Amino acid sequence: MPRPQSQHYAISDLRDQPGFCSTVADRVWRAWWQGAGHPLEQVANHMQEMLDERELPFGLVAHEGATYLGSTLIISCDLEERPQYAPWVAAVWVDAEHRHQGIGRALVRRAAEATFDLGHDVAYLCALPERRSFYEAFGWRRLEEGVGPHGLTVLTCVRGI
Ligand SMILES: CC(C)(COP(=O)(O)OP(=O)(O)OC[C@H]1O[C@@H](n2cnc3c(N)ncnc32)[C@H](O)[C@@H]1OP(=O)(O)O)[C@@H](O)C(=O)NCCC(=O)NCCS
């Protein structure tokens, strides 16, 4: 019988691993901000908010020692059309060479658990329609579809379900 593999990486709060902030900023910028013409410095400045003592926002990083694997940010607002929803699991990213090992799923799960630990009953996430199956495969449910100019799907993860 094959032995179950133990997890080879850690998921840490960025406040405990601030050295990863510049890498997270780089990935977030390349994936979502660069194309819209925003400078890297703007994202890097936002990362400072992840490090202060406020409950939100904060970041989680998956890493193997000093090697960055992936990250997510937990923020108050990710969709300006839906200010009534919070908090949001956002900017889920796993570096290409580390994908398909369950790291993305583990990051999103940990992020939802962290919001529940803060007293929230629901965590929100928005995704392009072609990405939603990734989240639905581990329990996130569609709340709304076709939101905003990009036709985003809003998904939720509810405490205890
Ligand atoms: C989406 C992403 C975070 C997934 O990370 P990952 O570590 O590969 O995810 P997991 O290994 O936990 O994936 C589990 C399963 O989800 C599914 N899945 C993975 N990526 C998917 C995608 N982009 N769309 C739909 N389903 C996906 C697959 O079925 C995968 O199983 P497999 O490895 O057997 O194919 C990663 O592909 C990524 O960083 N993509 C670019 C950024 C992005 O699109 N972020 C999401 C924004 S909403």
The ligand as an SDF file (V2000), in Angstrom:
LIG
                    3D

 48 50  0  0  0  0  0  0  0  0999 V2000
   -6.0040   28.3950  -10.1080 C   0  0  0  0  0  0  0  0  0  0  0  0
   -4.6980   27.9940   -9.4020 C   0  0  0  0  0  0  0  0  0  0  0  0
   -4.5250   28.8510   -8.1680 C   0  0  0  0  0  0  0  0  0  0  0  0
   -4.8110   26.5210   -8.9950 C   0  0  0  0  0  0  0  0  0  0  0  0
   -3.6560   26.1960   -8.2530 O   0  0  0  0  0  0  0  0  0  0  0  0
   -3.2150   24.6630   -8.0640 P   0  0  0  0  0  0  0  0  0  0  0  0
   -2.2560   24.6230   -6.9370 O   0  0  0  0  0  0  0  0  0  0  0  0
   -2.8000   24.0750   -9.3550 O   0  0  0  0  0  0  0  0  0  0  0  0
   -4.5950   24.0320   -7.6370 O   0  0  0  0  0  0  0  0  0  0  0  0
   -4.8250   22.5760   -7.0770 P   0  0  0  0  0  0  0  0  0  0  0  0
   -3.6590   21.6940   -7.3300 O   0  0  0  0  0  0  0  0  0  0  0  0
   -5.3210   22.7170   -5.7010 O   0  0  0  0  0  0  0  0  0  0  0  0
   -5.9880   22.1540   -8.0830 O   0  0  0  0  0  0  0  0  0  0  0  0
   -6.8930   21.1910   -7.7600 C   0  0  0  0  0  0  0  0  0  0  0  0
   -7.7800   20.9500   -8.9880 C   0  0  0  0  0  0  0  0  0  0  0  0
   -8.4540   22.1350   -9.3760 O   0  0  0  0  0  0  0  0  0  0  0  0
   -8.6380   22.1250  -10.7950 C   0  0  0  0  0  0  0  0  0  0  0  0
   -8.0380   23.3190  -11.3650 N   0  0  0  0  0  0  0  0  0  0  0  0
   -6.7860   23.7690  -11.1900 C   0  0  0  0  0  0  0  0  0  0  0  0
   -6.6210   24.9280  -11.8460 N   0  0  0  0  0  0  0  0  0  0  0  0
   -7.8090   25.2040  -12.4400 C   0  0  0  0  0  0  0  0  0  0  0  0
   -8.2550   26.2570  -13.2710 C   0  0  0  0  0  0  0  0  0  0  0  0
   -7.4570   27.2820  -13.6000 N   0  0  0  0  0  0  0  0  0  0  0  0
   -9.5430   26.2290  -13.6880 N   0  0  0  0  0  0  0  0  0  0  0  0
  -10.3620   25.2120  -13.3350 C   0  0  0  0  0  0  0  0  0  0  0  0
   -9.9700   24.1840  -12.5710 N   0  0  0  0  0  0  0  0  0  0  0  0
   -8.7100   24.1820  -12.1300 C   0  0  0  0  0  0  0  0  0  0  0  0
   -8.0320   20.9030  -11.3330 C   0  0  0  0  0  0  0  0  0  0  0  0
   -9.0400   19.9200  -11.4500 O   0  0  0  0  0  0  0  0  0  0  0  0
   -7.0530   20.5120  -10.2590 C   0  0  0  0  0  0  0  0  0  0  0  0
   -6.8560   19.1600  -10.2660 O   0  0  0  0  0  0  0  0  0  0  0  0
   -5.6430   18.5250  -11.1600 P   0  0  0  0  0  0  0  0  0  0  0  0
   -4.3780   19.0040  -10.5510 O   0  0  0  0  0  0  0  0  0  0  0  0
   -5.8710   17.0700  -11.0110 O   0  0  0  0  0  0  0  0  0  0  0  0
   -5.8230   19.0280  -12.5570 O   0  0  0  0  0  0  0  0  0  0  0  0
   -3.4690   28.1290  -10.3500 C   0  0  0  0  0  0  0  0  0  0  0  0
   -3.7420   27.4180  -11.5520 O   0  0  0  0  0  0  0  0  0  0  0  0
   -3.1000   29.5580  -10.6840 C   0  0  0  0  0  0  0  0  0  0  0  0
   -2.3490   30.1960   -9.9570 O   0  0  0  0  0  0  0  0  0  0  0  0
   -3.6380   30.0760  -11.8080 N   0  0  0  0  0  0  0  0  0  0  0  0
   -3.3530   31.4470  -12.2300 C   0  0  0  0  0  0  0  0  0  0  0  0
   -4.0470   32.4700  -11.3270 C   0  0  0  0  0  0  0  0  0  0  0  0
   -5.5440   32.2520  -11.2490 C   0  0  0  0  0  0  0  0  0  0  0  0
   -6.2250   31.9700  -12.2340 O   0  0  0  0  0  0  0  0  0  0  0  0
   -6.0730   32.4060  -10.0120 N   0  0  0  0  0  0  0  0  0  0  0  0
   -7.4920   32.2610   -9.7380 C   0  0  0  0  0  0  0  0  0  0  0  0
   -8.1710   33.5710   -9.9090 C   0  0  0  0  0  0  0  0  0  0  0  0
   -9.9480   33.4050   -9.6490 S   0  0  0  0  0  0  0  0  0  0  0  0
  1  2  1  0
  2  3  1  0
  2  4  1  0
  2 36  1  0
  4  5  1  0
  5  6  1  0
  6  7  2  0
  6  8  1  0
  6  9  1  0
  9 10  1  0
 10 11  2  0
 10 12  1  0
 10 13  1  0
 13 14  1  0
 14 15  1  0
 15 16  1  0
 15 30  1  0
 16 17  1  0
 17 18  1  0
 17 28  1  0
 18 19  1  0
 18 27  1  0
 19 20  2  0
 20 21  1  0
 21 22  1  0
 21 27  2  0
 22 23  1  0
 22 24  2  0
 24 25  1  0
 25 26  2  0
 26 27  1  0
 28 29  1  0
 28 30  1  0
 30 31  1  0
 31 32  1  0
 32 33  2  0
 32 34  1  0
 32 35  1  0
 36 37  1  0
 36 38  1  0
 38 39  2  0
 38 40  1  0
 40 41  1  0
 41 42  1  0
 42 43  1  0
 43 44  2  0
 43 45  1  0
 45 46  1  0
 46 47  1  0
 47 48  1  0
M  END
$$$$
